[in-house]
Amino acid sequence: MTTEQATLLYYPFLRTATLDPPPELAELRAAGPIHRVRTAAGPAWLVTRQADVRNLLSSPAFGTGYPGSLPTGADDLATGFMFLHDPPEHTRLRRSVARAFTTRRVAELGERARVIAAELVAAMRDHGPVLDLQAEFAFPLPIAVTAELLGIPEPDRVRFRDWADIVLRPACAVGERGAAFVDLQRFVVDLVDAKPDGADLLSDLVREPDGLNRLEIAAMALGLLMAGYVTTASAIVHGMLRLFTTPGAIPALRSGTVHTGHVVEELLRLQDEEIGVNRVARSDVDLCGVRVMAGETVIAARSGANRDPAVYRAPDEFDPTEARVPHLAFGHGIHHCLGAALARMELAVAIDALLAGLPGLHLAVPPEEVRWSAQGMDVVIETLPVAW
């Protein structure tokens, strides 16, 4: 490390709160549009203002930077993850998977999600307080919806969730995750080979592959799981913690004073468990008044952009009564999350089911006793004890 690098702020910044970003993020946003920081992978640029983050994420001058480091094995499904590729490969893959998220399919999944959520809430009532909302509701709901989306047979869903939990949740050892990932890949490939047999996404893709081969279809299925399982569960648990700790928020929802859809957008805007999105310069390019050299990494701090005071009044406040400028929780540009509508639906279904089915639902411990940790670029709530 050079002397110059040693003087740079280390990113991600040290966390001091579960729901709110480190103060350094706001300080840098106020000080200027772009800053040099030090990361575990080396020096990088950090962009924090909304207009600049939008520009970065939509600029063809920057790419994901991943393909050169992807596994090269012919049967390794990670090579086919759409979100790791740039055009033209990304364009081809995205066009095919877009059919997963039509308005009709999301509406149909919404009907199933409401049934699943109601069943989970009923099981919580039968168990009785106190229990962990994350383990008993926030994780089971999105994995069940994903199983519906992919058409996983009921007898296989327990195995599917077991492998997904090991691979995607942080508590397991590296060796255990590696073995489970191999098993999960094999399961998904076998699932694709058994199609078509229904109205699910994989059956649709096998019947009309649109140029995709079987491994690309399997990679797409695995990518949907990895992009949508833990992130949606995290949105539910972070969102409920914010509602529990915001005076008047839950009574306003129960009374209909505020609309669930507006609450969902504010929760997503303020959600801060993912620190940033990396982009790599394809060639030398000017950005925010500095020269970014080819191969250099630029981090788009969505948390900074979603709390930009140049865009939002009282940006750190949770205010679902005010029409806000669209946030960047799902990214921007060609890599904007295809599953945004599905994630919004699941979060809304979760909130409605919990508040309708568990009158008096509240946090069972003081907020400062909620266990959380910052693991790399993620903020993880370990348990969320609730009662009613």
Secondary structure, 3 states (H helix, E strand, C coil): CCHHHHCCCECCCCCCCCCCCCHHHHHHHHHCCEEEEEECCEEEEEECCHHHHHHHHHCCCEECCCHHHCCCCCCCHHHHCHHHCCCCHHHHHHHHHHHHHCHHHHHHHHHHHHHHHHHHHHHHHHHCCCEEHHHHHHCHHHHHHHHHHHCCCHHHHHHHHHHHHHHHCCCCCHHHHHHHHHHHHHHHHHHHHCCCCCCCHHHHHHHCCCCCCHHHHHHHHHHHHHHHHHHHHHHHHHHHHHHHHCCCHHHHHHHCCCCHHHHHHHHHHHCCCECCEEEEECCCEEECCEEECCCCEEEECHHHHCCCCCCCCCCCCCCCCCCCCCCCCCCCHHHCCCCHHHHHHHHHHHHHHHHHHCCCCEECCCHHHCCEEEECCEEEECCCEEEC
